[in-house]
Amino acid sequence: MAQRIVAFAALVSVVAGQSGGIQKGLQYGENWAPTTKDSDLVSANFPDVNITLRSPAFLSPEKIPARFSNGTEGPTNDIELDYFIRNLAQKHDWMSYESAAFQSEEGRAIQYVFLSLPNTNSSSGKLRIYLQAAIHGNEPAADESVLAFLGKMDAEPEWAKSILEKMDIKILPRYNVDGVAYFQRQLASNLDPNREHLKLMRRQSRDIKRVVSEWNPHIALDMHEFTVPTIYGGHYQHGADSLLSGGINPNIHPKIREQLLDFFIPAVGGKLESQGLRWEPYVTGPSSRTEGSRIRFTEAVTEARTGRNAVGLTQTISFLLEMRGIRIANQHFQRRVATALIKIQTILELARDDADKVRSVVENAREDFINSDEDIVITDSYVPENRTFTMVDTRNGSVVQVPIDFQRTTPSIANLTRPRPEAYVIPRTWSDVAERLEILGLKVERMNYEFRRTLETLRIETSVVEPELYEGTYLNTVTTNSTRREVVLPAGSYYVSTRQQNAALAFIALEPENIDSYVKFNIIPVEAGMEYPVFRVPRDHFIHKWWLLQRADLEPHIATISLHVTSHLGYSTEQPHQTRSPQMLRDGEVCIVICDPGLRNVVTRNEAAGGGHIFPVGQQPAEVACVDFFASDIGVTVRQGPSEDQYRRRSVLLSRELFLATRPDLRNTGHCLLVPPEDCCQPLPEASRSATKNYCSVTESDAMDL
């Protein structure tokens, strides 16, 4: 027992910051944060809220463990949680409850709840919601509020129906089951699970991330508590009941961030105020007991290692919902849970009442992000401001607005940006990197041929490795310079297109200077002078982006497309369309052709997604399925012009018209299907190349003007 007291005391001096802080001197299990309850003067500002809570701690208070009062155990153990949810699931056909196929680090069951009206599915146009709690095991109002939400659904069936008519909800009520059992912030392995979202060092982190990636929510809620006893400016404590934030990384589409910051959060704040509750934006800052010292707070940071930003980078409206509760044990517990329930309820009602618009905003933003050519943000900085903040004066218990130095992150300022690559190419040597990206929900293509191409490479210019261990690794901060060279990689290497919804996570993980990159976390160890072993496919390899079409989009046109081509080689051919190996089409995808109708080059499936190789017909890899078009009956005929340049420009126009025949919705929108000139020109006979220089620099406006 004496040893336990010493270890407990060792933690006292290192806990800092309202997010829970970094604890040192950890042991295996029971890494309790020291309890320091509010004084009576401060407590007077946090009475119960006039709301009925239907969760185990409030329905059966006699079952709450005595140790909850001293901050060494939570109010609802796994047995009580399981019994409560299982009973509700047996009562309602819209609730299912099951254990995941995986377990926690110590072998405990990880339970999921799924809420959906029977006879509907997620493809019916409904919103998909993800609700998660207790990623930190010593934040009991987080998971208790999820149970209170389920209790409300049970007690108010008409309200529940109104919610589920517009959305399906997947719930992870207790992420860190081992941490809850030990009443500690960390996983059993003593890593912070809310710093694991990119590096994914632990199997439990990977397993849970797969579930979130597969669910692909439109809205995600993450329930937390923040630290209470920390003193700022000599004698102030936090006076807000709630701190609010979400996914704000600058690589999240601005429309997604706008929904979070301008629509949802103000409305949630207004609802809290109507219940007599106080709120502020989420912040962190250093403690100071020096009288008269200036309070310095930084708004929620943009780092992707935290859940709210990692989920937000999938172009999802992602919430961080914090309550005032760490290190005060059972104090003000009703108010803490009520605050959390109000936030959950308000967000879901806002989404319900404007479901079509919210879904449209998210899905349109995702589509726009996929097709964007905007630069990506590698590093950013925050904006200093002066403002006031809601605090409690511990000397007299008054709630006051205190002037503070504030670092604003909404939005942050981009420091280092780079052109968005069309793709990243990863040697098969780094299969663990490819696996992490797949877990993050990225489509990673494995190339079954030797890859040879001129790519952008980064060479490490400087490297500084931190001397202290951070979350299981030593952080490495680097700078780089860029060059280009021919890269040759063996079959089995990986191609990651950036033309996909979760590409921003690849930007974070694979751009080495990013604060959450795999270089930063030493997953890819490098030092000064080394070439970084992940390569960028430059966007300027393409005049414009390729469009990946679905077979179903093309079929109405295939039957009518026949071709009349006069080639630049001086002979005419007339052929119907040809479909090669249609049984080999994967996921209903097809290749689009017309690189050069005369030479009949085709594009591989990888190229259609933004990279890969071009092969002459008949020489493409056997598994590549292509649909070949040589001309069409849509009123466009390629004829030999006075120059090779005009001929080739007209073949570009034919490509555009064929594309628009399959996507008439894009006509007159400025979109134009063009070919990658470098690859298209290279297969030509040497004698023809000099005549195609102008074609190789053809612009989108040139093609549109033809």
TAKAJO-V633171 format. One record per run of one state. SS is the DSSP state (H for helix, E for strand, C for the rest). FROM is the first residue (numbers start at 1). LEN is the number of residues. If there is no record, write none. Layout:
ss=SS from=FROM len=LEN
ss=SS from=FROM len=LEN
This chain:
ss=C from=1 len=1
ss=H from=2 len=11
ss=C from=13 len=27
ss=H from=40 len=4
ss=C from=44 len=12
ss=H from=56 len=4
ss=C from=60 len=1
ss=H from=61 len=3
ss=C from=64 len=2
ss=H from=66 len=5
ss=C from=71 len=7
ss=H from=78 len=14
ss=C from=92 len=3
ss=E from=95 len=9
ss=C from=104 len=5
ss=E from=109 len=7
ss=C from=116 len=11
ss=E from=127 len=7
ss=C from=134 len=6
ss=H from=140 len=16
ss=C from=156 len=1
ss=H from=157 len=8
ss=C from=165 len=2
ss=E from=167 len=6
ss=C from=173 len=4
ss=H from=177 len=6
ss=C from=183 len=10
ss=H from=193 len=3
ss=C from=196 len=7
ss=H from=203 len=13
ss=C from=216 len=3
ss=E from=219 len=9
ss=C from=228 len=4
ss=E from=232 len=1
ss=C from=233 len=3
ss=E from=236 len=3
ss=C from=239 len=3
ss=E from=242 len=5
ss=C from=247 len=7
ss=H from=254 len=21
ss=C from=275 len=4
ss=E from=279 len=3
ss=C from=282 len=1
ss=E from=283 len=2
ss=C from=285 len=11
ss=E from=296 len=4
ss=C from=300 len=7
ss=H from=307 len=6
ss=C from=313 len=4
ss=E from=317 len=10
ss=C from=327 len=6
ss=H from=333 len=21
ss=C from=354 len=1
ss=H from=355 len=17
ss=C from=372 len=4
ss=E from=376 len=18
ss=C from=394 len=5
ss=E from=399 len=20
ss=C from=419 len=4
ss=E from=423 len=4
ss=C from=427 len=1
ss=H from=428 len=12
ss=C from=440 len=5
ss=E from=445 len=2
ss=C from=447 len=4
ss=E from=451 len=15
ss=C from=466 len=4
ss=E from=470 len=1
ss=C from=471 len=2
ss=E from=473 len=1
ss=C from=474 len=2
ss=E from=476 len=14
ss=C from=490 len=4
ss=E from=494 len=4
ss=C from=498 len=5
ss=H from=503 len=8
ss=C from=511 len=20
ss=E from=531 len=1
ss=C from=532 len=2
ss=E from=534 len=4
ss=C from=538 len=1
ss=H from=539 len=3
ss=C from=542 len=8
ss=E from=550 len=1
ss=H from=551 len=8
ss=C from=559 len=3
ss=E from=562 len=1
ss=C from=563 len=2
ss=E from=565 len=2
ss=C from=567 len=5
ss=E from=572 len=2
ss=C from=574 len=2
ss=E from=576 len=1
ss=C from=577 len=1
ss=E from=578 len=2
ss=C from=580 len=2
ss=H from=582 len=3
ss=C from=585 len=4
ss=E from=589 len=1
ss=C from=590 len=1
ss=E from=591 len=1
ss=C from=592 len=9
ss=E from=601 len=3
ss=C from=604 len=1
ss=H from=605 len=4
ss=C from=609 len=5
ss=E from=614 len=3
ss=C from=617 len=9
ss=E from=626 len=3
ss=C from=629 len=9
ss=E from=638 len=1
ss=C from=639 len=5
ss=H from=644 len=19
ss=C from=663 len=1
ss=H from=664 len=3
ss=C from=667 len=10
ss=H from=677 len=6
ss=C from=683 len=3
ss=H from=686 len=11
ss=C from=697 len=3
ss=H from=700 len=6
ss=C from=706 len=1
